[in-house]
Amino acid sequence: MAKGLVADIQRASLHDGYGIRTTVFLKGCPLNCKWCHNPECISFKPETMYYPEKCIGCGKCDEGCFSGAKVVCGQYMTADEVMSELLLDKPYYKDGGGITISGGEPMAQKQLVKALIALCKNNSIGCAMETSLIYYDADIFKGLDFIMADMKIWDTGIHKEYTGVGNEQIKDNFKKLNTINIPIIARTPVIPGVEQGIDKISEFMQGLENVVQYELLPYHPLGIAKRKALRKEITEFDIPSKEYMLEVGRYAFIR
């Protein structure tokens, strides 16, 4: 049975695709985006997050943290174990809802993803994916209802500076994904102060007929507290103003 490292299962999500969804966050990502709001999903190993402000000094750390000061992120689960939790939410998946497999980068755990997609089909549950599109597998993608994929920065050098990898493969994978007739929701996180080339990304997406929507998502600093808890390097960015979002918003589109 396929087994993988799961960071979290989030219920009643309204921001990870159509309808009410349950999002499975898988751990591990080859990108290391400086603004990542899920930094606990970057490492391919379980990690302990420490929030000192929650510590009550009970001295019982070995018995498990009762105050939430120490949180272990990452649990090895089989596809069946994950599905047993997802099935609890099946009554809420009406009107286009379902499962979203996210991360991290879910395609870094292909065997678990394949098994989850198959189990969703067997249980008549819709299944989508959020991905950086750094990896490509047509057989996996064809089993999905739709795909949400990021293009964070147009210039590959700047992309590497802020994410740790270039984007040539990502651009090529967008083109390949466009050939298999799966609806694509393309996304760009809007990071003020970073030369993202949103106009060029939008033009590229408009040339791909299966991109049904291009979304611009404002940066938010929710990842900072988690980076501190993981004792990781922190890079702070400005939250985009409403005026800035309106300015770049002309490049978003829905078909």
N, C-alpha and C positions, 0 to 999 in steps of 0.2 A: 504494500500500500504506500502510495506517495506520501512523503512527509516533508515538512518544511518549517521554517522559523517565522512565526507570526508575531507581529508587534502589538496589534490591537484589533478588536472587532468593534466597530462603531455602529450603533443602531440609530434608526430614524434620521438618517442623513438626507438633507435636501440640497446639498451642494456638490454631489458626486455623480451627477447624471439626472435622468428624467425620473419623476415620481419619487416616492419614498423608497429609500434604498438602505441596505446594510453594507457597509464598507469594510473589507478585509484588508488591513495594512500588513504587507509582508516586509520583513526586515532585510536590508541589504540593498545598496545602490552604488554603481560605479561612478556616478556623479557626486560631487561634493559642493553643491550650490551654497554660496556664502549667505544667501538669504533664506535657506530652506526652513520651512515652518514645521517640518517633521525630522529634525536632526537625529532623533532617536532611531530612525529607520535607515540611516546611512550604513552603519556597521553591519557586517554579516555575522556578528556574534551577539549573544545576550549581553546586556549592559545594565548597570545599576545607576539609577538617577537619584541624586541626593539633594534634598531641599532642606538646608539647615534651619530655616525659619519655622519649619514644622516639627522639628525635633523637640521632644518633651523631656529628654534626658532620663528615660526610664531604665536604660541599661539592659534592655532585653532584645537587642538587635538580632541575636542568634535565634530567637524564637519567631522572628518576623516582625516587621515594623508596623506598629499599631496606629501610628500617627500620620502615616503617609510621607514621612521624611525620606525613606528609602524605598524606591520603586524599581522592581526588576522589569526591564523591557525586553521581551523576547522569550517565546515559549514554543518548543517543538510540538507540532500537532500534525496528525494525519489528516488527509482530505475528509475522511468520514467524521472525524472529531470536529473539524470546522463546520461541515455541513449540518451536523446535529444542532449546532447553535444557530445557524442561518435559518433552518426550518422553523424555528420558533417565531420568526418574523414573517413567514410566508403569507399570513392573512393580510398583511399591510402592503403587499406588492401589487396592488391593483393599479389600473390606469398607467401602466408602463414602468412601474417600479421594479426592483430586483436587487441583484448583487452587483457591487462594484469591487473589482480586485485592484488594489492600489499599493502604495509603498511609501518610501523605498522605490525600487524598480521591480515590479512583479515578474518581469520576464527573466530576471536573474534566478528565479526558482521555477523553471519551466515545467518540471514534472508535477509539482503541486498545482500549478495553474491549469495544466491539462486535465488533471483529475477533478478539480473544482468545476471547470466548465462542463465536463461530462456529467457530473452529479447534478449540476443546475439543469441541464437538459433532461435528465432522467426524472427530475422533480418538477418539470414545467415552470422553472424560474428563469427570468431574464438575467443575462450576465453581460457586464461591460467591464472595461479596463481603463485605468489611468496609467499612462506610461510616458517616459521620456523619449521613447522610440529609439533608444540607443541600440536595441536588439530588434531583430525581425524574424518572425516565424509565421509564414502564411497559414499553415495548418491550424495554429493556435488562434490567429486573428479571425479566421473564417468562422470560428465557433462562437464569436461574440455578436451581440446585437449592435453595439456601437463602440467606438474607441475615442477616448479623450487623450490627446497627445500634445506635448509642449514643444514650442519653438521659443526658446528663452531670449536668444540674441542672434542676430543675423551674421555678424562677422565672426569667423571661426577663431581668430586670435583672441578677441575679447571674450568669446564664449569660454575658451580654455582658461582665461585669467580668472573668471568668476565661478566656473563649475568644475575645473580640473580636467576637462576633456574638450576636444574640438567638436565641431558639429557637422562635419562633412558626411559622416555616416547617418546622422539624424535626417539631414536633408534628403539623402538618397533613399532612406527608409520611408519617408513621407511619400516620395514618388512611387515606390513599390506598393505601399499600402493603398494608394489611390487606384491601383489596378484591380483590386479584388472586391470592389463594390460593397464595402462596409462604410456606413456613415461615420464621418470623422468630425469631432469637435476639436478644433485646434485652439490652443491657449497660449497666452504670453503673460507672465507675471510682470506687472509694471513697476520698475525700480528706478525712481528718480536719481539722476546723477550717473546712471550707466548708459552708455551709448548702445542702445539695443537695436536700432534700425527697424522700428515697428512698421514704418511705411513699406520697407522692403519685404518684411515677413508677410504683411497683409497682401502685397502683390503676388508673392509666391503662393500663398494659400488660395487666392482667387483663381489661380491657374490650375488648381486641383479640383475637379468637378465633384469629388466625393467629400470634400470639406463642406459640411452643411452649415457650419457656424465657426466664426473666429472670435474668441472671447479675449478681453483684456481684464486681467485680475489685479486689483491694487495690492501692492505689497503690504503685509501687516507684520508686526514684530513678535508674533506669538512664539516664534522659535527661540527667541533670546533667552527666556527663562529656562527652556529645556536645554539649551547649549550650556548655560551656567551649571545646571544640574548634572550634566555629563562632563563638566570640566573641559569643554572644548573652546577653541578660539572663537571670539565673537566679532563680527563685523556689523556695524549699525548702519542702517539706511533710513532715509526720510520716508515717511508715509506720504504717498502722493495726495495732493490737494484735490478737491472736487474740480477746480479749474483745470488742473493738469489732466485729470481723467477725462474731462470733457474735450480737451484739446486733442488727446490721442484717440479718443473714442470714435473719431470719424473713420478710423481704419478698421474698426470691428464691423462684422457683417453677419447676417443670417440669410440663408437661402430658402 
